[in-house]
């Protein structure tokens, strides 16, 4: 028996609200329980959502890494420029 499209939408919405750990637990639970008629389809939907969340997490990590290296570069430039000004003031005195 195939699930109704509304049931699949509800299931997809449910999985989208879960975090990674909850999705993993749900996938494990579905794999252990063979009583669900649409078990394989549910597992596929949960795995797709889990993969999507992993991709989002990786993108966030990359953005944070870029942001940190950029801010660190700016900090070094400011320190260098202020050092030059300090040396210039000391040489005038």
ChimeraX attribute file (.defattr): number of C-alpha atoms within 10 A of each C-alpha:
attribute: neighborCount
match mode: 1-to-1
recipient: residues
	/A:1	5
	/A:2	8
	/A:3	11
	/A:4	8
	/A:5	9
	/A:6	9
	/A:7	10
	/A:8	16
	/A:9	11
	/A:10	11
	/A:11	14
	/A:12	16
	/A:13	12
	/A:14	12
	/A:15	21
	/A:16	17
	/A:17	11
	/A:18	16
	/A:19	12
	/A:20	18
	/A:21	10
	/A:22	13
	/A:23	21
	/A:24	15
	/A:25	11
	/A:26	18
	/A:27	19
	/A:28	12
	/A:29	12
	/A:30	18
	/A:31	14
	/A:32	9
	/A:33	9
	/A:34	11
	/A:35	8
	/A:36	11
	/A:37	11
	/A:38	14
	/A:39	15
	/A:40	13
	/A:41	14
	/A:42	21
	/A:43	18
	/A:44	12
	/A:45	18
	/A:46	23
	/A:47	17
	/A:48	14
	/A:49	21
	/A:50	22
	/A:51	13
	/A:52	14
	/A:53	17
	/A:54	13
	/A:55	12
	/A:56	12
	/A:57	13
	/A:58	12
	/A:59	12
	/A:60	12
	/A:61	12
	/A:62	12
	/A:63	12
	/A:64	12
	/A:65	12
	/A:66	12
	/A:67	12
	/A:68	12
	/A:69	12
	/A:70	12
	/A:71	12
	/A:72	12
	/A:73	12
	/A:74	12
	/A:75	12
	/A:76	12
	/A:77	12
	/A:78	12
	/A:79	12
	/A:80	12
	/A:81	12
	/A:82	12
	/A:83	12
	/A:84	12
	/A:85	12
	/A:86	11
	/A:87	11
	/A:88	11
	/A:89	10
	/A:90	9
	/A:91	8
	/A:92	6
	/A:93	5
